[in-house]
Amino acid sequence: MLKKDDRLTLSISDMGVDGEGIGKAEGIPIFVKDAIIGDEVLVKILKMKKNYGYGRLEEILKPSPWRVEPRCAHYRRCGGCQLQVMDYKKQLEYKENKVRNNLMRIGGFDGADLEAVREPVKGMEEPFGYRNKAQFPVGRDKDGRIVTGFYASRSHRIIANRRCVLGAEENERILDLVISFMERYGIAPYNEADQTGLVRHILIRKGFSTGELMVCLVVNGFRLPHSEALVSELCKLKGMTSISLNINRKNTNVILGEKVVLLWGQPYITDTIGEIRYRISPLSFYQVNPVQTRHLYGKALEYAGLSGQETVWDLYCGIGTISLFLARKARKVYGVEIVPAAIADAKENARLNGIENAEFFVGKAEEVLPEFYERTAGVEEDRDGIVENAGGGSDKMRHPDVIVVDPPRKGCDERLLETMAKMQPERIVYVSCDSATLARDLKYLKGAGYELMRWQAVDMFPMTGPHVETVVLLSRVLPECH
Ligand code: SAH
């Protein structure tokens, strides 16, 4: 039996949810931070549980053939980039394999069948500098100097680093200006221990397609003394569009408070993905990797196979990113989303783009859709196929051409899958951020008469961990004629 402080050698053969290496000893998986697949390592056991354990990497005995030099000097201390020392091609191969294995093991799909309809994993040409948003905590180092950077993994200790290789180049200059402003005017960073001090975080967002920049200081107060001095410097930066404060006076780990006070410029920046423009305020949800988002949602649109005549439901629609992509090519799109603020953004984005054929509903997809379907039972189709009835439904709405889903990690509720199958769309496009729940849901839909036509894994988060998005096309199999 292994116990704490034991030393042993391990061959790393897999990866955990945070990108840590996993090797087996006596049949039990041991999690080792900073080890990657292919490494042979000397490990000291930190903690043993019944079915798994944690080890500390003491020495790399034989480096993995996929080890590469990290770009960032802080990668080991910072919690953000567990995979930076792993060759990017290998990262992609790992991610695609993970999806494939889940589809086989959980979804019950055959390996050769999957291979026949696979599109190669979509990675980034330049897998750095892709994040359009960063939230830098502000604090003091042990000598009392003001620092900003990133939290060390599993802690709130700040690793001073103004030049994250995943973020926009402009971040460093902005952070320099804010920190020197704070030093000059004696403005204190927030101290979590006793909730004193003012500046908690610096939020920076950039519209990659427009070059517009937003800086928002999260403060434990209602104003920023001498803010005009900071504004006068920040506003000279190329692309600067919005400078604001976010008020957060709570003793909480949640970064942003509810209120935003504009200091200079507009309260939002604008960005485009494909042909669609989006307005982004400090509190808006927006995908952090716009390049890969463009690909993922473009693929969803391609799989939807629209000609202009279709009626489409977009479930879990968020701020309507996919809905608006679809609306350009469909007759009508209905979006459903649980967060009211996201629906407000979706409507605003539709208006901004002059899109009038998208309609949005607030609620749980697994409630809105079944309730709608049951309420409109008995609606007859007229010559146009678009009868409105007292329940507000139409036959095309009950039997749409396409249903798109983009659920959170827990996947779709079975009640929703059941209704989707009853609605009998020709095609279902499933966008997933968790291939295990994707596989479970596809198994259900396969049982309900849908066939897997295509799939592709898309890497939205290079370097950071094993997360991977997948987009899948399913088609309805018509009952055979006898
Ligand atoms: N396609 C969206 C993002 C989808 S992320 C976009 O581009 O904006 C998943 C979304 O599902 C989130 O917006 C989340 O708020 C929403 N959600 C979570 N549970 C839900 C439920 N039960 N019903 C509807 N929406 C839900």
Residues whose N, C-alpha, C, O or C-beta is under 5 A from the ligand:
A	BS01	SAH	Y316 C317 G318 I319 G320 T321 I322 V336 E337 I338 V339 G363 K364 A365 E366 D406 P407 P408
